[in-house]
Amino acid sequence: VRPGHAGPLPTTLPTATTSISYGSDGYNGTIPTEFGLLTDVTSLRLDSNGLTGHIPSELGQMSEMASYFHLGANSVSSSIPTQLGQMSEMTQYFALDSNSLSSAIPTQLG
C-alpha cells in the first residue's frame, strides 16, 4: 500500500495488506497501533519520515513479518518494545537506526 501523499499515517488499511511502504514520504505524527492488527504483513517500511512518539508494542502481533521492518531515520523516542520479538519469522532486514531510542536492544529480538 502506498498512497503517495504526506501527513499523518492512515489508521486503517485493508485487512489483506501484506506490504506497507510509506518510506521517505514526509509522513508525521505517530505510528498507528492499528498496524498491529495486520497480521499478514511481511514488509513494513516507515523509514525517513517525521514520525514521533513510541514504537507501538502491537507491531509485535505482525506474526508474518519476515522480510523487511524499517523504522529508521525518524524521531521516535521510546524504548524498543520486547513484543517485537514475537515476529519470529523475521529473517532478513530489521532497522530502527537514526531515532532517539532510549533502551538497549531487548534480548527477545535475538
Summary of the structure (lengths in Angstrom):
residues: 110
radius of gyration: 12.6
end to end distance: 28.9
largest distance: 36.4
contacts: 322
relative contact order: 0.19
helix: 16%
strand: 17%
